[in-house]
Amino acid sequence: MDVKVILLSIGASFLLAILLGPLFIPLLRRLKFGQQIRTEGPQSHLKKKGTPTMGGIIIMLAALLAFLKFSDKTSEFWVLLVSSLGFGLVGFLDDYIKIVFKRSLGLTARQKLVFQFIFSILVCVLLYQMHHSTDVGIPGTNAVWHAGWFYYPFVIIMLFATTNAVNFTDGVDGLLSGTGAVAFGAFTILAMHASENESAVFSAAMIGALLGFLVFNAHPAKVFMGDTGSLGIGGGMAAVAILTKTEFLLIIIGGVFVLEMLSVILQVGSFKLRGKRIFKMSPIHHHFELSGWSEWRVVTVFWLAGVLFAALGIALGR
């Protein structure tokens, strides 16, 4: 894999995001696509009400244009496109309904489930058509799980889990933009090592797009990505892990996302079973905010954790 192509992909998507930000942010503001803030959340977030959201359009568009420019139109290309843009579209519909129709929950749980399932099935069909291996390696060992036909339900579970975990992480200015860029950085290295060119170019394009978006999303954020961005990022990340045969490594590289999702599961489970909460608020980044941490402290600590998880994933993957 030509390193020059990777660097060009990062640079192009970064520049595109930088250029698209000043175009889309005022447009989102004029359309009154402002963020609704939960009153039960941290009180410091109430001042963010009305900040333009659906900025994930900037991320997805910048990454898509760079990916189209520097990739080959192989079978892997279509898997990445369907997974990232498909889940991003579900997020867009969710954001649109929340904002335009003033429905705080956006799509109903059933609607979101159906749409996500449709795109997950499309990904599975593409994988089957390209004769993608159904063997799954166990990180750090020579062991292999011969999943057979169960691989496809496994892929569906993986797509659902990843998109939801990434979505939970998007709650503090710059948190997901930074941790997402770090995770895609790890996958760029692993994809290059495995000669998975399309996955490497896509991951590189996502790095640039996320870092470019971070310019506008860092505290105090001028724009939020919304579910348009978080679901698109999650769908793309899961697809890269699938194509590079690092399915279980995603759990390690995306360790921050896993912890965010686990905090929600534990919080809900504890409250239903014992009537008591484990954390002051979930996802866990809100717990630290309510414990007195500043947003910048939360973000920088989580970014550092993301770097450590990514480094461990690369070490095990190579």
C-alpha positions as CSV (number, residue, x, y, z in Angstrom):
1,M,0.0,0.0,0.0
2,D,1.4,3.4,-1.0
3,V,1.8,5.6,2.1
4,K,1.5,8.6,-0.2
5,V,-2.1,7.6,-1.0
6,I,-2.9,7.3,2.7
7,L,-1.5,10.7,3.4
8,L,-3.3,12.3,0.5
9,S,-6.6,10.7,1.7
10,I,-6.1,12.2,5.2
11,G,-5.1,15.6,3.8
12,A,-7.9,15.8,1.3
13,S,-10.7,14.8,3.7
14,F,-9.2,17.2,6.4
15,L,-9.2,20.1,4.0
16,L,-12.7,19.3,2.7
17,A,-14.0,19.2,6.3
18,I,-12.4,22.6,7.0
19,L,-13.9,24.0,3.8
20,L,-17.4,22.5,4.4
21,G,-17.7,23.6,8.0
22,P,-18.2,27.4,7.3
23,L,-20.7,26.4,4.5
24,F,-22.8,24.0,6.5
25,I,-22.7,25.5,10.0
26,P,-24.5,28.8,9.1
27,L,-26.9,26.8,6.9
28,L,-27.8,24.5,9.8
29,R,-28.3,27.5,12.0
30,R,-30.6,29.2,9.5
31,L,-32.6,26.1,9.2
32,K,-32.9,26.1,13.0
33,F,-31.4,22.6,13.2
34,G,-30.4,23.2,16.8
35,Q,-29.5,20.6,19.5
36,Q,-32.1,19.8,22.1
37,I,-30.6,19.4,25.5
38,R,-31.9,16.9,28.1
39,T,-32.9,18.7,31.2
40,E,-31.9,15.7,33.4
41,G,-28.3,15.9,32.0
42,P,-25.4,18.0,33.3
43,Q,-26.6,21.5,34.0
44,S,-23.5,22.9,32.3
45,H,-24.9,21.5,29.0
46,L,-28.0,23.6,29.0
47,K,-26.1,26.6,27.5
48,K,-25.5,24.4,24.4
49,K,-29.1,24.4,23.5
50,G,-29.6,25.6,19.9
51,T,-26.0,24.8,18.8
52,P,-26.3,23.5,15.2
53,T,-26.4,19.7,15.0
54,M,-26.4,17.2,12.1
55,G,-22.8,18.2,11.5
56,G,-22.1,14.6,10.8
57,I,-23.0,15.6,7.2
58,I,-19.6,17.4,7.1
59,I,-17.7,14.3,8.3
60,M,-19.5,11.8,5.9
61,L,-19.3,14.1,2.9
62,A,-15.6,15.0,3.4
63,A,-14.7,11.3,4.0
64,L,-16.8,10.1,1.0
65,L,-15.3,12.5,-1.5
66,A,-11.7,11.6,-0.4
67,F,-12.6,7.9,-0.5
68,L,-14.1,8.2,-4.0
69,K,-11.0,9.9,-5.2
70,F,-8.3,7.6,-3.8
71,S,-10.0,4.2,-3.8
72,D,-10.7,1.5,-6.3
73,K,-14.3,0.4,-6.9
74,T,-13.8,-3.1,-5.6
75,S,-16.3,-5.3,-3.6
76,E,-14.7,-4.0,-0.4
77,F,-15.5,-0.4,-1.6
78,W,-19.2,-1.2,-1.7
79,V,-19.2,-2.9,1.8
80,L,-17.6,0.2,3.3
81,L,-20.0,2.6,1.4
82,V,-23.2,0.7,2.3
83,S,-22.2,0.3,6.0
84,S,-21.1,3.9,6.6
85,L,-23.6,5.8,4.5
86,G,-26.4,3.4,5.3
87,F,-26.1,3.8,9.1
88,G,-25.4,7.4,8.6
89,L,-28.7,7.8,6.7
90,V,-30.5,6.1,9.6
91,G,-28.9,8.7,11.9
92,F,-29.8,11.5,9.5
93,L,-33.5,10.5,9.6
94,D,-33.3,10.3,13.4
95,D,-31.8,13.7,13.7
96,Y,-34.2,15.2,11.1
97,I,-37.3,13.9,13.0
98,K,-36.0,15.1,16.3
99,I,-35.4,18.6,15.0
100,V,-38.1,19.2,12.4
101,F,-41.0,17.4,14.1
102,K,-39.9,18.2,17.6
103,R,-39.9,14.6,18.7
104,S,-37.2,14.2,21.3
105,L,-36.6,10.5,20.6
106,G,-36.5,10.9,16.8
107,L,-37.2,7.5,15.1
108,T,-39.0,5.0,17.3
109,A,-37.0,2.1,18.6
110,R,-38.7,-0.2,16.2
111,Q,-38.2,2.0,13.1
112,K,-34.5,2.4,14.0
113,L,-34.1,-1.3,14.5
114,V,-35.7,-2.1,11.1
115,F,-33.6,0.4,9.1
116,Q,-30.4,-0.7,10.8
117,F,-31.3,-4.4,10.2
118,I,-31.9,-3.7,6.5
119,F,-28.4,-2.1,6.0
120,S,-26.9,-4.9,8.1
121,I,-28.5,-7.5,5.8
122,L,-27.2,-5.6,2.7
123,V,-23.6,-5.7,4.2
124,C,-24.0,-9.5,4.7
125,V,-25.2,-10.0,1.2
126,L,-22.2,-8.1,-0.2
127,L,-19.8,-10.1,2.0
128,Y,-21.3,-13.4,0.8
129,Q,-21.1,-12.4,-2.8
130,M,-17.4,-11.5,-2.5
131,H,-16.7,-14.9,-0.7
132,H,-15.5,-13.1,2.4
133,S,-13.9,-15.5,4.9
134,T,-16.1,-16.6,7.7
135,D,-13.2,-17.5,9.9
136,V,-12.5,-15.2,12.9
137,G,-9.0,-14.9,14.4
138,I,-8.6,-14.7,18.2
139,P,-6.3,-11.7,19.0
140,G,-2.9,-12.6,20.4
141,T,-3.2,-16.3,19.5
142,N,-3.1,-18.5,16.5
143,A,-6.6,-19.8,17.3
144,V,-9.3,-19.4,14.7
145,W,-13.1,-19.6,15.2
146,H,-14.6,-21.3,12.2
147,A,-18.0,-19.5,12.4
148,G,-19.5,-20.8,9.1
149,W,-23.0,-19.5,8.6
150,F,-23.2,-18.1,12.1
151,Y,-20.7,-15.5,10.8
152,Y,-23.5,-13.5,9.3
153,P,-25.6,-13.1,12.5
154,F,-22.3,-12.3,14.2
155,V,-21.8,-9.5,11.6
156,I,-25.3,-8.1,12.3
157,I,-24.7,-8.1,16.0
158,M,-21.3,-6.5,15.5
159,L,-22.8,-3.7,13.4
160,F,-25.6,-3.0,15.9
161,A,-23.2,-3.1,18.9
162,T,-20.6,-0.9,17.3
163,T,-23.0,1.8,16.0
164,N,-24.7,2.0,19.4
165,A,-21.4,2.1,21.4
166,V,-20.1,4.9,19.2
167,N,-23.4,6.7,19.5
168,F,-23.2,6.6,23.3
169,T,-19.7,8.2,23.2
170,D,-21.0,11.3,21.5
171,G,-22.0,13.4,24.4
172,V,-19.1,15.9,25.2
173,D,-17.5,18.4,22.8
174,G,-14.8,16.7,20.7
175,L,-15.0,13.4,22.5
176,L,-16.1,11.2,19.7
177,S,-14.3,13.2,17.0
178,G,-11.0,12.6,18.8
179,T,-11.5,9.0,19.9
180,G,-12.9,8.1,16.5
181,A,-9.9,9.5,14.7
182,V,-7.5,7.6,17.0
183,A,-9.4,4.3,16.4
184,F,-9.4,4.8,12.6
185,G,-5.7,5.5,12.9
186,A,-5.1,2.1,14.3
187,F,-7.3,0.5,11.6
188,T,-5.3,2.4,8.9
189,I,-2.1,0.8,10.2
190,L,-3.7,-2.7,10.5
191,A,-5.3,-2.4,7.0
192,M,-2.0,-1.4,5.4
193,H,-0.3,-4.3,7.2
194,A,-3.0,-6.7,5.8
195,S,-2.8,-5.1,2.3
196,E,-6.5,-4.3,2.6
197,N,-6.2,-1.2,0.4
198,E,-9.8,0.0,0.4
199,S,-10.1,-0.3,4.2
200,A,-6.8,1.6,4.6
201,V,-8.0,4.5,2.3
202,F,-11.4,4.6,4.0
203,S,-9.9,4.7,7.5
204,A,-7.5,7.4,6.4
205,A,-10.3,9.5,4.9
206,M,-12.2,9.2,8.2
207,I,-9.2,10.3,10.2
208,G,-8.9,13.5,8.1
209,A,-12.7,14.2,8.2
210,L,-12.9,13.7,11.9
211,L,-9.9,15.9,12.6
212,G,-11.2,18.6,10.3
213,F,-14.6,18.4,12.1
214,L,-12.9,18.6,15.4
215,V,-11.8,22.1,14.5
216,F,-15.4,23.2,14.8
217,N,-16.5,20.5,17.4
218,A,-13.8,21.1,20.1
219,H,-15.0,22.8,23.3
220,P,-16.9,25.1,23.0
221,A,-18.4,23.3,20.1
222,K,-19.8,25.4,17.2
223,V,-21.5,22.3,15.8
224,F,-22.5,18.8,16.9
225,M,-22.3,15.7,14.7
226,G,-25.6,14.2,15.8
227,D,-26.6,10.6,15.0
228,T,-25.8,11.4,11.4
229,G,-22.2,11.3,12.3
230,S,-22.0,8.9,15.2
231,L,-24.0,6.1,13.4
232,G,-22.1,6.6,10.2
233,I,-18.8,6.5,12.0
234,G,-19.8,3.3,13.8
235,G,-21.0,1.6,10.7
236,G,-17.8,2.5,8.9
237,M,-15.6,1.3,11.8
238,A,-17.4,-2.0,12.0
239,A,-17.0,-2.6,8.2
240,V,-13.3,-1.9,8.4
241,A,-12.9,-4.4,11.2
242,I,-14.9,-7.0,9.2
243,L,-12.9,-6.5,6.0
244,T,-9.5,-6.6,7.8
245,K,-10.5,-9.7,9.7
246,T,-9.9,-7.9,13.0
247,E,-13.4,-8.4,14.3
248,F,-12.5,-9.1,17.9
249,L,-9.7,-6.5,17.9
250,L,-12.4,-3.9,17.4
251,I,-13.4,-4.6,21.1
252,I,-9.8,-3.5,22.1
253,I,-9.2,-0.7,19.6
254,G,-12.7,0.7,20.4
255,G,-12.2,0.2,24.2
256,V,-13.5,3.6,25.0
257,F,-16.7,2.9,23.1
258,V,-17.1,-0.5,24.8
259,L,-16.7,1.2,28.3
260,E,-19.3,3.8,27.3
261,M,-21.8,1.1,26.3
262,L,-21.1,-1.1,29.3
263,S,-21.7,1.9,31.6
264,V,-25.2,2.3,30.1
265,I,-26.0,-1.4,30.4
266,L,-24.8,-1.6,34.0
267,Q,-26.6,1.5,35.0
268,V,-29.9,0.4,33.5
269,G,-29.5,-3.2,34.8
270,S,-28.6,-2.0,38.3
271,F,-31.6,0.4,38.5
272,K,-34.1,-2.2,37.2
273,L,-32.8,-5.0,39.5
274,R,-31.8,-3.1,42.6
275,G,-33.4,0.3,42.2
276,K,-30.0,1.8,42.6
277,R,-27.6,3.6,40.2
278,I,-24.0,2.7,39.9
279,F,-22.9,6.0,38.3
280,K,-24.1,9.5,38.8
281,M,-25.2,9.4,35.2
282,S,-24.5,7.3,32.2
283,P,-22.8,7.1,29.7
284,I,-19.8,7.2,31.9
285,H,-18.3,10.5,30.6
286,H,-21.3,12.2,32.2
287,H,-20.4,10.6,35.5
288,F,-17.1,12.3,35.5
289,E,-18.6,15.6,34.5
290,L,-21.0,15.4,37.5
291,S,-18.0,14.5,39.7
292,G,-16.6,17.9,38.9
293,W,-14.4,17.2,35.9
294,S,-14.3,19.9,33.3
295,E,-15.2,18.9,29.7
296,W,-11.6,19.4,28.6
297,R,-10.4,17.0,31.3
298,V,-13.0,14.4,30.4
299,V,-12.1,14.6,26.7
300,T,-8.3,14.6,27.1
301,V,-8.4,11.6,29.5
302,F,-10.7,9.7,27.2
303,W,-8.5,10.6,24.2
304,L,-5.5,9.2,26.1
305,A,-7.4,6.1,26.9
306,G,-8.3,5.7,23.2
307,V,-4.6,6.0,22.3
308,L,-3.6,3.3,24.8
309,F,-6.4,1.0,23.5
310,A,-5.4,1.6,19.9
311,A,-1.7,0.9,20.6
312,L,-2.7,-2.4,22.3
313,G,-4.9,-3.3,19.4
314,I,-2.1,-2.6,16.9
315,A,0.4,-4.7,19.0
316,L,-2.0,-7.6,19.1
317,G,-3.0,-7.3,15.5
318,R,0.5,-7.3,14.1
